[in-house]
Amino acid sequence: MESHPQGVYRQRNAQETALYHLVEDHFDELERVWDERYEREHGFWRPITRRVVEQFLDCGDLRCGFARLRCPACRKELLLPYSCRRRCFCPSCHQKRALLFAEHVDEEVLGDLPVRQYVVTIPKMHRLCFKYDRRLLGLLSQCFYASVKELFQNAAGDRGSVPGMVASLQSYGDDPTRFHPHLHSLVTDGLVSPHGSFVPIPCPDPVCLMELFRHKLVKALLAREKISPRLVEIMANWRHPGFSVFQGERIDADDHEARRRLAGYMVHPPIALERLRYRPETGQVIYYGRRRGRCGDGEASAARIFPALDFLAALCTHIPDSGQQLVRYCGAFSNVRRARVRAAADAEAQPAEIQAPSHEDPGCDDEFARRRRSSWARLIKKVYEADPLVCPRCRGPLEIVSLIGDGAVIEKILRHLKLWDRPERPPPAAADRSIHYDSEISGWEQADPA
């Protein structure tokens, strides 16, 4: 095997990851038994699930298309396969989306305004409403922004100014098998006037913010008949209401590293491949939790063992519906308001007679769209700390010769290079349902049966 110098990109082998093997072995069975085994727990089977999974299985597969790269100096040629670009299922593609989102938020959304992180959670009794009707997920950001706006405006005594908020909806937490809808957001540490000036306010009380959000969300669910007045009455007598609002520290406008770190965390993928282990011989999945504390000379990492089919079924519930928006820009950060600010800045910078025409859709962001399409090499470099456009032989720059997408041409090239036929994996053995101890696991536990 050809060695690669340090800092040179080594093409990932998506077909050898634990998640790929898990999906390849069990997805067809999952679709076949869904109605019988998982419909009651996870809802009806959604056609979007098969489309996303099929695209994930094609991610990084040369047979689905590739770019030809050539080094002008040593004439070495490489093939770089296309990625699926699916969100909330492919960890690699989702991580690149998260990096690009973090850059976009830091450079083009937050501007020179200080912000705070807020994390909003809801009780388990209400989560079922969002699990079986995903159109309701938008209520989380709507009700929280309305609460922030009301509380901030009352504190400042200013009804004309509004806060800015970037909100990200997540249906997963540290345990990807649990449907846990909650909200991550970055909120301005004050109000923004119609003229763009910042109006600071005292740090709000998170308990008051939580109570106001609770009131607005319960009212919205009652209006849609998703919960009953009796349930509201019962939950009002609970000692712990189940709602919570975490308030982070103030992040100054010049702390770009913290802003990007939090923005990327707001849209992190449901699972991390390095924390996933798949055992086809036992039909089990081992998933490590986040590292906490210390155990001896190393860090302790909690782990759980799941039946492979149950883990895959739960993971598929986090796939968003087609066209579903998981990120919302509200108030001073809304697309319309930012478009008006850009238009005003362009009008001042350009003479009236040569001013560029405005976009029909004020929410579109052509510059961000262009960066998203052309930044794949830069994002790969950030994810893997290696440049995919550096020649592994002479360290010279690689050039893109062509983009190959025609099926007949792809097959002809790959057969010539003896890359068309991929070694077949043996079918998975019949799963042994007994519990097996794994020496890699520290503090493991068997997951509760579905």
Phi and psi in degrees as a GROMACS rama.xvg file:
@    title "Ramachandran Plot"
@    xaxis  label "Phi"
@    yaxis  label "Psi"
@TYPE xy
-71.4497  130.368  GLU-2
-82.6278  153.807  SER-3
-116.986  134.507  HIS-4
-61.5293  156.161  PRO-5
-62.5986  137.618  GLN-6
89.665  -1.03918  GLY-7
-100.253  138.987  VAL-8
-66.4549  129.553  TYR-9
-104.483  117.069  ARG-10
-57.985  127.989  GLN-11
-71.0212  147.665  ARG-12
-106.055  88.7946  ASN-13
-61.5902  -29.0366  ALA-14
-73.8047  -8.05059  GLN-15
-105.558  6.82574  GLU-16
-81.3401  157.268  THR-17
-64.0032  -37.8555  ALA-18
-65.5687  -40.3783  LEU-19
-61.6794  -46.8074  TYR-20
-63.1896  -39.132  HIS-21
-60.9346  -47.4068  LEU-22
-67.0052  -43.439  VAL-23
-61.6907  -37.1467  GLU-24
-79.6537  -30.2884  ASP-25
-124.832  -8.08246  HIS-26
-67.4925  -43.3624  PHE-27
-60.4654  -41.0329  ASP-28
-64.7791  -38.4409  GLU-29
-60.8818  -45.9405  LEU-30
-63.7475  -34.2783  GLU-31
-70.9349  -36.4616  ARG-32
-103.262  5.21467  VAL-33
-56.8298  -52.1058  TRP-34
-58.5178  -36.0427  ASP-35
-80.2549  -40.7277  GLU-36
-104.485  -28.4529  ARG-37
-123.874  -7.79757  TYR-38
-63.0999  -39.7179  GLU-39
-64.4836  -38.1095  ARG-40
-84.9895  -40.1068  GLU-41
-113.428  -1.14404  HIS-42
91.7098  -177.44  GLY-43
-65.589  154.565  PHE-44
-68.6077  130.639  TRP-45
-104.876  127.444  ARG-46
-57.641  -27.7296  PRO-47
-59.7137  -26.1606  ILE-48
-63.0416  -48.1253  THR-49
-64.4948  -39.5926  ARG-50
-61.8246  -44.521  ARG-51
-66.1863  -43.7286  VAL-52
-65.9923  -41.2856  VAL-53
-62.2513  -39.9935  GLU-54
-67.4335  -36.1897  GLN-55
-62.2284  -41.4237  PHE-56
-66.3071  -22.7255  LEU-57
-89.775  -6.40973  ASP-58
-66.7231  126.2  CYS-59
76.0316  11.5872  GLY-60
-94.332  118.754  ASP-61
-59.2769  -28.3333  LEU-62
-69.9168  -9.68758  ARG-63
-103.171  8.2553  CYS-64
120.104  153.497  GLY-65
-163.196  167.305  PHE-66
-104.999  137.768  ALA-67
-91.5025  125.166  ARG-68
-114.407  142.898  LEU-69
-138.966  141.434  ARG-70
-94.4335  118.297  CYS-71
-63.5389  -25.6392  PRO-72
-79.2038  -56.73  ALA-73
-102.61  -0.331227  CYS-74
66.3935  16.5794  ARG-75
-71.8705  139.556  LYS-76
-116.764  143.988  GLU-77
-132.77  156.239  LEU-78
-114.905  127.394  LEU-79
-114.557  111.94  LEU-80
-71.347  157.628  PRO-81
-77.0217  155.093  TYR-82
-104.796  163.908  SER-83
-82.6253  -26.7622  CYS-84
61.3176  27.6525  ARG-85
-86.1875  140.241  ARG-86
-94.94  150.792  ARG-87
63.4357  16.8058  CYS-88
-142.237  -47.695  PHE-89
-85.7859  109.931  CYS-90
-60.8323  -38.9443  PRO-91
-66.8639  -49.9413  SER-92
-67.0273  -37.8469  CYS-93
-66.607  -36.6304  HIS-94
-65.332  -36.7127  GLN-95
-66.369  -37.525  LYS-96
-62.8303  -39.0573  ARG-97
-65.0767  -40.378  ALA-98
-64.406  -42.8358  LEU-99
-67.6713  -37.7621  LEU-100
-62.9977  -41.3349  PHE-101
-62.2231  -41.7046  ALA-102
-64.9983  -42.6632  GLU-103
-61.5019  -46.1659  HIS-104
-63.8864  -44.731  VAL-105
-67.43  -42.9996  ASP-106
-89.5473  -30.4087  GLU-107
-120.704  -11.2891  GLU-108
-112.021  -55.7871  VAL-109
-70.2617  -29.5358  LEU-110
61.4103  -137.939  GLY-111
-104.227  34.136  ASP-112
-103.503  138.283  LEU-113
-74.2563  146.203  PRO-114
-135.465  166.063  VAL-115
-131.059  152.236  ARG-116
-90.5864  137.9  GLN-117
-129.388  135.105  TYR-118
-121.434  123.946  VAL-119
-116.829  127.041  VAL-120
-122.987  159.078  THR-121
-125.89  160.399  ILE-122
-70.1328  158.34  PRO-123
-61.5174  -31.4843  LYS-124
-62.4594  -29.9048  MET-125
-89.8813  -16.7706  HIS-126
-65.6061  -29.6855  ARG-127
-62.7072  -32.6885  LEU-128
-60.434  -40.76  CYS-129
-80.744  -25.251  PHE-130
-69.8619  -38.8462  LYS-131
-98.2723  -6.30828  TYR-132
-141.711  89.2996  ASP-133
-71.7645  -12.3049  ARG-134
-66.2602  -19.6519  ARG-135
-77.4  -13.5247  LEU-136
-58.5608  -31.1859  LEU-137
-62.7777  -20.3774  GLY-138
-63.7038  -30.1972  LEU-139
-60.8814  -49.0916  LEU-140
-72.0323  -36.0446  SER-141
-63.8312  -47.9192  GLN-142
-69.883  -36.2774  CYS-143
-71.2172  -40.7859  PHE-144
-64.2803  -41.0049  TYR-145
-61.1605  -36.8094  ALA-146
-68.1364  -45.3593  SER-147
-61.3705  -44.7809  VAL-148
-61.3661  -47.1483  LYS-149
-64.2736  -44.6822  GLU-150
-67.0351  -41.3809  LEU-151
-67.4114  -43.8305  PHE-152
-66.453  -37.2872  GLN-153
-65.7383  -37.8399  ASN-154
-67.2125  -35.5311  ALA-155
-92.0955  -14.6649  ALA-156
63.7454  33.5802  GLY-157
-133.477  108.939  ASP-158
-87.9737  -10.3787  ARG-159
-88.3986  -18.7869  GLY-160
-98.7517  154.464  SER-161
-134.312  152.935  VAL-162
-79.98  167.004  PRO-163
-111.417  141.668  GLY-164
-145.112  133.167  MET-165
-110.018  118.579  VAL-166
-120.129  137.994  ALA-167
-123.381  126.436  SER-168
-87.44  129.391  LEU-169
-126.776  140.488  GLN-170
-107.945  8.54723  SER-171
-137.324  155.543  TYR-172
-127.271  -143.45  GLY-173
-66.586  -30.515  ASP-174
-101.018  105.685  ASP-175
-70.811  -7.78739  PRO-176
-85.5534  -6.29283  THR-177
-106.819  132.241  ARG-178
-80.2624  108.803  PHE-179
-130.189  78.3517  HIS-180
-68.9544  126.576  PRO-181
-153.843  176.406  HIS-182
-126.073  129.207  LEU-183
-108.468  136.057  HIS-184
-148.576  152.515  SER-185
-113.631  122.006  LEU-186
-122.709  137.921  VAL-187
-59.195  144.163  THR-188
-86.2885  48.6937  ASP-189
157.081  -164.179  GLY-190
-110.694  158.938  LEU-191
-119.028  124.073  VAL-192
-74.7482  164.681  SER-193
-57.9897  -23.8003  PRO-194
-90.7241  0.0973131  HIS-195
95.0203  -0.425096  GLY-196
-81.2284  150.71  SER-197
-91.6963  133.283  PHE-198
-115.145  99.0709  VAL-199
-69.2453  150.626  PRO-200
-135.585  160.361  ILE-201
-61.1644  151.854  PRO-202
-59.7856  123.47  CYS-203
-70.6543  156.502  PRO-204
-79.7641  118.271  ASP-205
-63.4356  -26.4996  PRO-206
-68.2212  -43.557  VAL-207
-62.6598  -39.4309  CYS-208
-65.7721  -38.9092  LEU-209
-65.0217  -43.8657  MET-210
-64.7539  -39.0868  GLU-211
-67.4775  -42.4843  LEU-212
-63.1723  -42.7101  PHE-213
-58.5308  -45.5816  ARG-214
-60.6276  -45.4088  HIS-215
-69.5911  -39.3505  LYS-216
-69.4208  -43.821  LEU-217
-62.2258  -40.3918  VAL-218
-62.1001  -41.5089  LYS-219
-67.1181  -40.1752  ALA-220
-69.2543  -35.6407  LEU-221
-65.1302  -41.387  LEU-222
-63.5212  -29.3134  ALA-223
-93.8417  4.89711  ARG-224
59.3628  35.5151  GLU-225
-89.4537  -21.9933  LYS-226
-132.595  161.375  ILE-227
-101.768  154.195  SER-228
-58.4883  -31.4137  PRO-229
-64.1538  -41.1451  ARG-230
-64.2893  -39.6577  LEU-231
-62.5555  -40.5701  VAL-232
-65.5193  -40.4991  GLU-233
-65.3681  -45.6846  ILE-234
-69.9375  -24.7786  MET-235
-66.8441  -22.0416  ALA-236
-92.7202  -0.0872268  ASN-237
-69.8441  145.55  TRP-238
-68.0685  -40.0234  ARG-239
-113.741  116.19  HIS-240
-69.6415  -18.6393  PRO-241
92.2191  -16.6507  GLY-242
-86.2685  149.197  PHE-243
-152.847  149.879  SER-244
-132.599  112.689  VAL-245
-90.2553  132.847  PHE-246
-115.44  121.108  GLN-247
-86.9442  -178.64  GLY-248
-77.3372  157.287  GLU-249
-65.5869  136.103  ARG-250
-114.177  116.242  ILE-251
-71.0678  161.405  ASP-252
-65.4375  -26.0187  ALA-253
-91.7013  0.988886  ASP-254
-91.8302  73.5604  ASP-255
-68.261  -31.9929  HIS-256
-63.8211  -44.598  GLU-257
-67.0285  -38.9702  ALA-258
-64.1355  -42.1965  ARG-259
-70.5394  -37.0747  ARG-260
-63.2085  -45.4043  ARG-261
-70.1076  -39.1716  LEU-262
-63.6013  -39.9867  ALA-263
-66.9562  -37.0834  GLY-264
-67.571  -30.0418  TYR-265
-60.4161  -26.9071  MET-266
-123.935  30.2391  VAL-267
-65.2339  153.646  HIS-268
-68.0693  160.07  PRO-269
-62.6098  -36.1871  PRO-270
-131.163  159.406  ILE-271
-113.331  127.272  ALA-272
-60.2057  -34.0171  LEU-273
-69.9351  -12.7667  GLU-274
-102.287  3.44492  ARG-275
-107.937  131.712  LEU-276
-126.829  136.5  ARG-277
-122.322  128.584  TYR-278
-114.604  92.9929  ARG-279
-64.1426  -29.0766  PRO-280
-69.2764  -24.3362  GLU-281
-110.868  -5.87494  THR-282
65.8332  36.9917  GLY-283
-126.941  152.185  GLN-284
-118.04  133.932  VAL-285
-111.804  125.462  ILE-286
-126.176  123.401  TYR-287
-84.1046  138.891  TYR-288
-80.6244  179.461  GLY-289
-65.7946  148.266  ARG-290
-69.4418  128.31  ARG-291
-136.337  134.854  ARG-292
68.7067  -165.331  GLY-293
-135.759  147.779  ARG-294
-138.715  103.873  CYS-295
68.3435  -128.449  GLY-296
-89.3474  -9.94969  ASP-297
-124.6  172.048  GLY-298
-82.27  140.75  GLU-299
-81.566  138.617  ALA-300
-132.139  109.806  SER-301
-64.5721  142.365  ALA-302
-139.059  151.918  ALA-303
-130.696  151.419  ARG-304
-111.421  132.168  ILE-305
-127.716  148.146  PHE-306
-60.8075  136.89  PRO-307
-57.2682  -42.0075  ALA-308
-66.9398  -39.6615  LEU-309
-65.357  -41.0425  ASP-310
-64.3236  -44.0638  PHE-311
-66.3437  -38.3576  LEU-312
-61.6121  -44.5284  ALA-313
-66.2833  -38.1081  ALA-314
-64.4915  -36.3836  LEU-315
-67.568  -22.7069  CYS-316
-69.6134  -17.0381  THR-317
-86.5903  -5.33952  HIS-318
-68.7088  122.757  ILE-319
-73.634  154.096  PRO-320
-63.8831  157.451  ASP-321
-60.7281  127.205  SER-322
80.4152  -0.263301  GLY-323
-71.1607  128.381  GLN-324
-87.4931  120.664  GLN-325
-98.4042  -12.1027  LEU-326
-121.306  131.041  VAL-327
-122.056  138.903  ARG-328
-112.268  119.734  TYR-329
-122.405  153.879  CYS-330
62.5023  -125.779  GLY-331
-66.1459  -16.4379  ALA-332
-101.189  6.20405  PHE-333
-63.83  153.879  SER-334
-60.6026  -40.3689  ASN-335
-64.2948  -44.6722  VAL-336
-68.1686  -39.9826  ARG-337
-67.6962  -33.5338  ARG-338
-65.8414  -37.7649  ALA-339
-66.7324  -38.5274  ARG-340
-63.7682  -43.8193  VAL-341
-63.5955  -40.1056  ARG-342
-64.6622  -39.4063  ALA-343
-66.5978  -39.1091  ALA-344
-66.9699  -38.7403  ALA-345
-66.5879  -36.8786  ASP-346
-64.8472  -35.5593  ALA-347
-73.9937  -31.5083  GLU-348
-83.6614  -21.1632  ALA-349
-118.284  146.382  GLN-350
-63.0562  150.087  PRO-351
-58.9051  -36.6616  ALA-352
-73.3975  -17.8035  GLU-353
-117.605  17.8377  ILE-354
-65.6796  134.178  GLN-355
-68.2106  143.432  ALA-356
-65.6873  147.155  PRO-357
-77.3255  157.371  SER-358
-75.2607  148.67  HIS-359
-67.0291  -35.4125  GLU-360
-102.461  110.058  ASP-361
-67.0404  -14.2747  PRO-362
-88.9814  -7.4107  GLY-363
-77.2063  154.375  CYS-364
-137.424  87.3155  ASP-365
-62.1061  -37.3289  ASP-366
-64.1226  -43.1896  GLU-367
-64.3527  -40.3057  PHE-368
-63.6049  -40.993  ALA-369
-65.1263  -41.2093  ARG-370
-65.0154  -37.0385  ARG-371
-65.5283  -38.2778  ARG-372
-75.0219  -29.4923  ARG-373
-106.799  9.3959  SER-374
-108.132  15.9359  SER-375
-61.7536  -41.7936  TRP-376
-65.9032  -42.1  ALA-377
-65.0889  -38.4119  ARG-378
-71.4477  -38.1465  LEU-379
-59.7165  -40.0845  ILE-380
-63.2626  -37.2291  LYS-381
-73.1245  -37.1268  LYS-382
-72.0286  -47.7399  VAL-383
-103.833  1.33853  TYR-384
55.2048  37.9372  GLU-385
-151.469  145.935  ALA-386
-93.0769  119.199  ASP-387
-71.5054  -11.3727  PRO-388
-103.186  24.8541  LEU-389
-112.089  130.119  VAL-390
-65.4581  127.712  CYS-391
-71.9994  -12.4689  PRO-392
-92.0759  -50.1518  ARG-393
-117.78  1.03261  CYS-394
66.7923  15.0574  ARG-395
-82.6268  168.598  GLY-396
-74.8887  137.882  PRO-397
-90.5659  147.593  LEU-398
-114.507  143.924  GLU-399
-81.1907  114.342  ILE-400
-83.1579  -45.4269  VAL-401
-162.482  162.613  SER-402
-113.897  118.758  LEU-403
-103.539  120.625  ILE-404
-131.938  -9.30834  GLY-405
-77.0916  128.986  ASP-406
-59.6447  -42.4925  GLY-407
-66.4596  -40.5932  ALA-408
-67.4964  -40.7976  VAL-409
-59.0519  -47.7647  ILE-410
-64.3624  -40.1638  GLU-411
-62.8141  -44.5501  LYS-412
-67.1461  -45.8337  ILE-413
-69.5163  -34.1877  LEU-414
-67.123  -37.8501  ARG-415
-62.8213  -37.3562  HIS-416
-88.0389  2.6725  LEU-417
58.4083  41.2054  LYS-418
-117.692  2.3115  LEU-419
-75.342  -44.5508  TRP-420
-87.1641  115.579  ASP-421
-94.5028  137.034  ARG-422
-57.0229  131.669  PRO-423
-81.5567  138.096  GLU-424
-82.472  144.077  ARG-425
-66.1544  149.75  PRO-426
-63.4969  150.26  PRO-427
-64.4736  140.93  PRO-428
-71.0805  162.403  ALA-429
-58.8597  129.789  ALA-430
-68.644  134.471  ALA-431
-89.6854  113.719  ASP-432
-79.2888  -2.81976  ARG-433
-73.7626  161.894  SER-434
-84.1523  131.723  ILE-435
-118.594  137.47  HIS-436
-81.816  136.554  TYR-437
-115.795  124.482  ASP-438
-66.5164  -17.1571  SER-439
-75.2604  -18.782  GLU-440
-91.0333  134.898  ILE-441
-115.909  118.974  SER-442
71.5471  46.6918  GLY-443
-87.0851  161.623  TRP-444
-149.727  151.635  GLU-445
-80.5364  132.411  GLN-446
-68.4349  150.926  ALA-447
-63.8074  140.683  ASP-448
-65.15  148.86  PRO-449
